[in-house]
């Protein structure tokens, strides 16, 4: 179960992800991969990208970002970047996923934190949505994480340090999809992006 969460609080953006890998019918491990990529965009702004979706596509998108010069500084820049990534996935790597309506999609969803533009979700249809709430989540555990984050925001006295909020939300999302019980060992990766004041 992949869960990527993002929290905006006091000019800081925190993105966290589980590190587990689940193949059909079995969990391979809880500390095998990274689902976050840390980089600076072509304007020098610190950026962290969380990936959810098909593991091979996540690895290819990470590679594409290493090879090209992208900007994440505005929503418009993000849209151009997503269109370029989607085209490269289809043309060079043959990830040709087309909806019933004939729309080219990506086999990956992304949560992006950028020092200048803030927090955005990029859905696999290519939609770029700016997050206006203090938190967001993607992946199969998103609903559980969003529930815990919503509760923390509804009761501000429970909204503690970034680290505690991230760990709490990730634990809420770390359910075994087969048994619906808490996973015993969840490894969490976390990065912080400071925004200018």
BAKOLDO-917872 format. One line per 10 residues: number of its first residue (from 1); their letters; for each residue y, z, x of N, C-alpha, C. Coordinates in nm, 2 decimals. Example, Ala and Ser with C-alpha at 12.3 -4.5 7.8 and 13.67 -1.06 7.14 Angstrom:
<rs>
1 = AS = -0.57,0.78,1.32,-0.45,0.78,1.23,-0.33,0.78,1.32  -0.22,0.71,1.28,-0.11,0.71,1.37,0.00,0.79,1.29
</rs>
This chain:
<rs>
1 = XXXXXXXXXX = -0.12,0.00,0.09,0.00,0.00,0.00,0.12,0.00,0.09  0.20,-0.10,0.08,0.32,-0.11,0.16,0.44,-0.06,0.08  0.52,0.03,0.15,0.64,0.08,0.09,0.75,0.07,0.20  0.86,0.01,0.16,0.98,0.00,0.25,1.09,0.07,0.17  1.16,0.17,0.22,1.27,0.23,0.15,1.40,0.22,0.23  1.51,0.21,0.16,1.64,0.22,0.23,1.73,0.32,0.16  1.80,0.40,0.23,1.89,0.50,0.18,2.03,0.48,0.24  2.13,0.48,0.15,2.27,0.48,0.20,2.33,0.62,0.18  2.38,0.68,0.29,2.44,0.81,0.27,2.53,0.84,0.39  2.66,0.87,0.36,2.76,0.91,0.46,2.77,0.81,0.57
11 = XXXXXXXXXX = 2.80,0.68,0.54,2.81,0.57,0.64,2.69,0.55,0.73  2.57,0.59,0.68,2.45,0.56,0.75,2.35,0.49,0.65  2.28,0.39,0.71,2.17,0.33,0.64,2.04,0.36,0.71  1.95,0.41,0.63,1.82,0.44,0.69,1.71,0.36,0.62  1.63,0.29,0.70,1.52,0.22,0.65,1.39,0.27,0.71  1.29,0.29,0.62,1.17,0.35,0.66,1.05,0.26,0.60  0.94,0.26,0.67,0.82,0.19,0.62,0.70,0.27,0.67  0.59,0.25,0.59,0.46,0.30,0.63,0.41,0.20,0.73  0.31,0.24,0.81,0.26,0.15,0.91,0.11,0.11,0.88  0.07,0.13,0.76,-0.07,0.10,0.72,-0.09,-0.05,0.70
21 = XXXXXXXXXX = -0.22,-0.08,0.71,-0.26,-0.22,0.68,-0.38,-0.21,0.58  -0.37,-0.28,0.47,-0.47,-0.28,0.37,-0.51,-0.42,0.35  -0.64,-0.45,0.37,-0.70,-0.58,0.34,-0.77,-0.56,0.20  -0.80,-0.67,0.14,-0.87,-0.66,0.01,-1.00,-0.57,0.02  -1.00,-0.47,-0.07,-1.11,-0.38,-0.08,-1.12,-0.27,0.02  -1.03,-0.27,0.12,-1.04,-0.16,0.22,-0.91,-0.14,0.30  -0.89,-0.02,0.34,-0.78,0.02,0.42,-0.82,0.01,0.56  -0.75,-0.06,0.65,-0.79,-0.08,0.78,-0.74,0.03,0.87  -0.62,0.08,0.84,-0.56,0.19,0.92,-0.42,0.22,0.87  -0.38,0.35,0.91,-0.24,0.39,0.86,-0.14,0.39,0.98
31 = XXXXXXXXXX = -0.17,0.34,1.09,-0.08,0.33,1.20,-0.09,0.21,1.29  -0.13,0.10,1.22,-0.17,-0.02,1.30,-0.05,-0.12,1.32  0.05,-0.12,1.24,0.15,-0.23,1.25,0.29,-0.17,1.22  0.38,-0.25,1.26,0.52,-0.22,1.23,0.57,-0.32,1.12  0.64,-0.27,1.03,0.69,-0.35,0.92,0.84,-0.35,0.92  0.90,-0.30,1.03,1.04,-0.30,1.05,1.08,-0.38,1.18  1.19,-0.45,1.17,1.23,-0.52,1.29,1.38,-0.49,1.31  1.41,-0.44,1.43,1.54,-0.40,1.47,1.60,-0.51,1.56  1.72,-0.56,1.52,1.79,-0.66,1.60,1.94,-0.66,1.57  2.01,-0.73,1.65,2.16,-0.75,1.63,2.17,-0.89,1.58
41 = XXXXXXXXXX = 2.26,-0.91,1.47,2.28,-1.05,1.43,2.37,-1.12,1.53  2.40,-1.25,1.50,2.48,-1.33,1.59,2.63,-1.28,1.60  2.67,-1.18,1.52,2.80,-1.13,1.53,2.80,-0.99,1.59  2.68,-0.95,1.64,2.67,-0.82,1.71,2.65,-0.70,1.62  2.62,-0.72,1.50,2.60,-0.61,1.40,2.46,-0.56,1.40  2.44,-0.43,1.42,2.30,-0.38,1.42,2.24,-0.41,1.28  2.11,-0.45,1.29,2.04,-0.49,1.17,1.90,-0.44,1.18  1.85,-0.38,1.06,1.70,-0.35,1.05,1.65,-0.42,0.93  1.54,-0.49,0.95,1.47,-0.56,0.84,1.34,-0.50,0.81  1.31,-0.47,0.69,1.18,-0.42,0.64,1.11,-0.53,0.57
51 = XXXXXXXXXX = 0.98,-0.55,0.60,0.90,-0.66,0.54,0.79,-0.61,0.45  0.77,-0.67,0.34,0.66,-0.64,0.25,0.60,-0.78,0.21  0.47,-0.79,0.21,0.41,-0.91,0.16,0.29,-0.95,0.24  0.26,-1.08,0.26,0.15,-1.13,0.33,0.17,-1.10,0.48  0.08,-1.03,0.54,0.09,-0.98,0.68,0.12,-1.10,0.77  0.05,-1.21,0.76,0.07,-1.33,0.85,0.21,-1.38,0.83  0.26,-1.39,0.71,0.40,-1.43,0.68,0.50,-1.34,0.74  0.48,-1.21,0.73,0.57,-1.11,0.79,0.58,-1.13,0.94  0.47,-1.16,1.01,0.47,-1.18,1.15,0.54,-1.31,1.19  0.52,-1.41,1.11,0.59,-1.54,1.13,0.74,-1.53,1.11
61 = XXXXXXXXXX = 0.78,-1.46,1.01,0.93,-1.44,0.98,0.99,-1.36,1.10  0.92,-1.26,1.15,0.97,-1.18,1.26,0.98,-1.28,1.38  0.89,-1.37,1.41,0.89,-1.46,1.52,1.01,-1.56,1.50  1.03,-1.61,1.37,1.14,-1.70,1.34,1.27,-1.63,1.38  1.29,-1.51,1.34,1.41,-1.43,1.37,1.44,-1.42,1.52  1.33,-1.41,1.60,1.34,-1.41,1.75,1.39,-1.54,1.80  1.35,-1.65,1.74,1.38,-1.78,1.79,1.51,-1.84,1.76  1.57,-1.79,1.65,1.69,-1.86,1.59,1.81,-1.76,1.59  1.93,-1.81,1.57,2.05,-1.74,1.57,2.10,-1.72,1.43  2.08,-1.60,1.37,2.11,-1.58,1.23,2.22,-1.47,1.22
71 = XXXXXXXXXX = 2.29,-1.48,1.10,2.39,-1.37,1.07,2.35,-1.30,0.94  2.37,-1.17,0.94,2.34,-1.09,0.82,2.47,-1.02,0.77  2.59,-1.06,0.82,2.71,-0.99,0.80,2.78,-1.00,0.67  2.74,-1.10,0.59,2.79,-1.11,0.45,2.67,-1.15,0.36  2.69,-1.14,0.23,2.59,-1.18,0.14,2.57,-1.34,0.15  2.68,-1.41,0.17,2.67,-1.55,0.19,2.59,-1.59,0.32  2.61,-1.52,0.42,2.54,-1.54,0.55,2.39,-1.51,0.53  2.36,-1.40,0.45,2.22,-1.37,0.42,2.15,-1.48,0.35  2.22,-1.54,0.25,2.16,-1.64,0.17,2.13,-1.76,0.26  2.22,-1.80,0.34,2.20,-1.91,0.44,2.08,-1.88,0.53
81 = XXXXXXXXXX = 2.07,-1.76,0.58,1.96,-1.72,0.66,1.83,-1.73,0.59  1.83,-1.68,0.47,1.70,-1.68,0.38,1.66,-1.83,0.36  1.76,-1.92,0.33,1.72,-2.06,0.30,1.66,-2.12,0.43  1.72,-2.09,0.54,1.67,-2.14,0.67,1.53,-2.09,0.70  1.51,-1.96,0.68,1.37,-1.90,0.70,1.27,-1.96,0.60  1.31,-1.97,0.48,1.22,-2.03,0.38,1.18,-2.17,0.42  1.28,-2.25,0.46,1.25,-2.39,0.50,1.16,-2.40,0.62  1.19,-2.31,0.72,1.11,-2.31,0.84,0.96,-2.26,0.81  0.95,-2.16,0.72,0.81,-2.12,0.68,0.74,-2.24,0.62  0.80,-2.32,0.54,0.73,-2.43,0.47,0.71,-2.54,0.56
91 = XXXXXXXXXX = 0.81,-2.58,0.64,0.80,-2.71,0.72,0.72,-2.69,0.85  0.74,-2.58,0.92,0.68,-2.56,1.05,0.55,-2.48,1.04  0.54,-2.39,0.95,0.43,-2.30,0.94,0.34,-2.32,0.82  0.38,-2.41,0.74,0.30,-2.45,0.62,0.27,-2.34,0.52  0.37,-2.25,0.51,0.36,-2.15,0.40,0.43,-2.21,0.28  0.36,-2.30,0.21,0.42,-2.37,0.10,0.38,-2.30,-0.03  0.45,-2.21,-0.07,0.42,-2.14,-0.20,0.52,-2.19,-0.30  0.47,-2.25,-0.41,0.56,-2.31,-0.51,0.52,-2.25,-0.64  0.62,-2.21,-0.72,0.60,-2.15,-0.85,0.56,-2.26,-0.95  0.53,-2.22,-1.07,0.49,-2.32,-1.18,0.61,-2.40,-1.21
101 = XXXXXXXXXX = 0.74,-2.35,-1.18,0.86,-2.43,-1.21,0.90,-2.52,-1.09  0.81,-2.52,-0.99,0.84,-2.61,-0.88,0.94,-2.55,-0.77  0.96,-2.42,-0.78,1.05,-2.35,-0.69,0.97,-2.30,-0.56  1.03,-2.33,-0.45,0.97,-2.29,-0.32,0.99,-2.14,-0.30  0.89,-2.06,-0.28,0.91,-1.92,-0.25,0.86,-1.88,-0.12  0.89,-1.76,-0.08,0.84,-1.70,0.05,0.73,-1.60,0.02  0.63,-1.59,0.10,0.53,-1.49,0.08,0.56,-1.35,0.14  0.70,-1.32,0.14,0.74,-1.20,0.20,0.87,-1.16,0.12  0.89,-1.02,0.10,1.01,-0.97,0.05,1.07,-0.88,0.16  1.20,-0.88,0.17,1.27,-0.81,0.28,1.37,-0.71,0.22
111 = XXXXXXXXXX = 1.39,-0.60,0.29,1.49,-0.50,0.27,1.57,-0.50,0.40  1.70,-0.54,0.39,1.78,-0.56,0.51,1.90,-0.46,0.51  1.91,-0.39,0.62,2.03,-0.30,0.65,2.11,-0.36,0.76  2.24,-0.39,0.73,2.32,-0.44,0.83,2.45,-0.36,0.84  2.49,-0.33,0.96,2.61,-0.24,0.98,2.73,-0.29,0.91  2.75,-0.42,0.90,2.87,-0.47,0.83,2.85,-0.49,0.68  2.74,-0.55,0.64,2.72,-0.59,0.50,2.65,-0.49,0.42  2.59,-0.39,0.48,2.52,-0.28,0.40,2.38,-0.31,0.37  2.33,-0.28,0.26,2.19,-0.29,0.22,2.17,-0.40,0.12  2.07,-0.49,0.15,2.04,-0.60,0.06,1.88,-0.61,0.04
121 = XXXXXXXXXX = 1.84,-0.66,-0.07,1.70,-0.69,-0.09,1.70,-0.84,-0.11  1.60,-0.90,-0.03,1.57,-1.04,-0.04,1.43,-1.06,-0.11  1.43,-1.11,-0.23,1.31,-1.13,-0.30,1.24,-1.26,-0.26  1.11,-1.27,-0.29,1.04,-1.39,-0.24,1.08,-1.52,-0.30  1.16,-1.52,-0.41,1.21,-1.64,-0.46,1.34,-1.68,-0.39  1.38,-1.60,-0.29,1.50,-1.64,-0.21,1.63,-1.57,-0.26  1.62,-1.49,-0.37,1.73,-1.42,-0.42,1.78,-1.31,-0.33  1.91,-1.30,-0.30,1.97,-1.20,-0.21,2.05,-1.11,-0.30  2.01,-0.99,-0.31,2.08,-0.89,-0.40,2.14,-0.78,-0.32  2.27,-0.76,-0.33,2.33,-0.64,-0.26,2.30,-0.51,-0.34
131 = XXXXXXXXXX = 2.26,-0.41,-0.27,2.22,-0.29,-0.33,2.34,-0.20,-0.35  2.37,-0.17,-0.47,2.49,-0.09,-0.50,2.46,0.05,-0.53  2.33,0.08,-0.55,2.28,0.22,-0.57,2.27,0.28,-0.43  2.26,0.41,-0.42,2.24,0.48,-0.29,2.10,0.46,-0.22  2.01,0.38,-0.29,1.88,0.37,-0.24,1.82,0.24,-0.29  1.71,0.19,-0.23,1.63,0.08,-0.27,1.49,0.09,-0.22  1.40,0.02,-0.28,1.26,0.02,-0.22,1.20,-0.11,-0.26  1.11,-0.16,-0.17,1.03,-0.28,-0.20,0.88,-0.24,-0.17  0.79,-0.33,-0.21,0.65,-0.31,-0.18,0.58,-0.25,-0.29  0.44,-0.24,-0.28,0.36,-0.20,-0.39,0.38,-0.05,-0.42
141 = XXXXXXXXXX = 0.44,0.03,-0.33,0.47,0.17,-0.35,0.61,0.19,-0.39  0.69,0.09,-0.42,0.83,0.10,-0.45,0.86,0.19,-0.57  0.78,0.17,-0.68,0.81,0.25,-0.80,0.80,0.40,-0.77  0.70,0.44,-0.70,0.68,0.58,-0.66,0.80,0.63,-0.58  0.84,0.55,-0.48,0.95,0.59,-0.39,1.08,0.60,-0.47  1.10,0.50,-0.55,1.22,0.50,-0.63,1.23,0.62,-0.72  1.12,0.66,-0.78,1.12,0.77,-0.87,1.16,0.90,-0.79  1.11,0.92,-0.67,1.14,1.04,-0.60,1.29,1.03,-0.55  1.34,0.91,-0.51,1.47,0.89,-0.47,1.57,0.92,-0.59  1.53,0.87,-0.70,1.62,0.89,-0.82,1.63,1.04,-0.85
151 = XXXXXXXXXX = 1.52,1.11,-0.84,1.52,1.25,-0.87,1.61,1.32,-0.77  1.60,1.28,-0.64,1.69,1.35,-0.54,1.83,1.32,-0.57  1.87,1.20,-0.62,2.01,1.17,-0.64,2.05,1.24,-0.77  1.96,1.25,-0.87,2.00,1.32,-1.00,2.03,1.47,-0.98  1.97,1.52,-0.88,1.99,1.66,-0.85,2.04,1.67,-0.70  2.17,1.66,-0.68,2.22,1.64,-0.55,2.19,1.76,-0.45  2.16,1.87,-0.51,2.12,1.99,-0.41,1.99,1.96,-0.34  1.91,1.86,-0.40,1.79,1.83,-0.33,1.81,1.71,-0.23  1.92,1.65,-0.23,1.95,1.54,-0.14,1.99,1.60,0.00  1.89,1.60,0.08,1.91,1.67,0.21,1.94,1.56,0.32
161 = XXXXXXXXXX = 1.90,1.60,0.44,1.92,1.50,0.55,1.84,1.38,0.53  1.88,1.27,0.59,1.81,1.14,0.58,1.67,1.16,0.61  1.63,1.22,0.72,1.49,1.24,0.76,1.41,1.30,0.65  1.45,1.40,0.59,1.38,1.47,0.49,1.36,1.38,0.36  1.47,1.31,0.32,1.46,1.23,0.21,1.37,1.11,0.23  1.37,1.06,0.35,1.28,0.95,0.38,1.14,0.99,0.37  1.11,1.10,0.44,0.97,1.16,0.44,0.92,1.19,0.30  1.01,1.25,0.22,0.97,1.29,0.08,0.94,1.16,0.00  1.03,1.06,0.00,1.00,0.94,-0.07,0.88,0.86,-0.03  0.86,0.86,0.10,0.74,0.79,0.16,0.61,0.86,0.12
171 = XXXXXXXXXX = 0.61,0.99,0.12,0.49,1.06,0.07,0.47,1.04,-0.08  0.57,1.03,-0.15,0.56,1.01,-0.30,0.49,0.87,-0.32  0.52,0.77,-0.23,0.47,0.64,-0.25,0.33,0.62,-0.18  0.29,0.71,-0.10,0.17,0.70,-0.03,0.04,0.74,-0.11  0.02,0.66,-0.21,-0.10,0.69,-0.30,-0.21,0.58,-0.27  -0.33,0.63,-0.26,-0.44,0.53,-0.25,-0.45,0.45,-0.38  -0.43,0.32,-0.37,-0.43,0.24,-0.49,-0.56,0.24,-0.57  -0.67,0.27,-0.50,-0.80,0.28,-0.57,-0.83,0.41,-0.64  -0.79,0.52,-0.58,-0.82,0.65,-0.64,-0.69,0.72,-0.70  -0.57,0.66,-0.67,-0.45,0.72,-0.72,-0.43,0.86,-0.67
181 = XXXXXXXXXX = -0.48,0.89,-0.55,-0.46,1.02,-0.49,-0.38,1.01,-0.36  -0.32,1.11,-0.32,-0.24,1.10,-0.20,-0.32,1.07,-0.08  -0.27,0.98,0.00,-0.33,0.95,0.13,-0.31,1.06,0.23  -0.41,1.10,0.30,-0.40,1.22,0.39,-0.31,1.19,0.51  -0.32,1.07,0.57,-0.24,1.05,0.69,-0.16,0.92,0.67  -0.03,0.94,0.66,0.06,0.82,0.65,0.16,0.83,0.77  0.16,0.72,0.85,0.25,0.71,0.96,0.37,0.64,0.91  0.49,0.70,0.94,0.62,0.65,0.89,0.70,0.60,1.01  0.75,0.48,1.00,0.85,0.43,1.10,0.98,0.43,1.04  1.09,0.47,1.11,1.22,0.49,1.06,1.33,0.45,1.15
191 = XXXXXXX = 1.43,0.37,1.11,1.54,0.34,1.19,1.67,0.36,1.11  1.78,0.40,1.18,1.91,0.42,1.12,2.01,0.32,1.17  2.10,0.27,1.08,2.21,0.18,1.12,2.33,0.26,1.08  2.42,0.28,1.18,2.55,0.34,1.15,2.65,0.24,1.11  2.72,0.26,1.00,2.82,0.17,0.95,2.96,0.22,1.00  3.05,0.12,1.03,3.18,0.17,1.07,3.26,0.24,0.96  3.34,0.33,0.99,3.41,0.41,0.88,3.54,0.34,0.85
</rs>
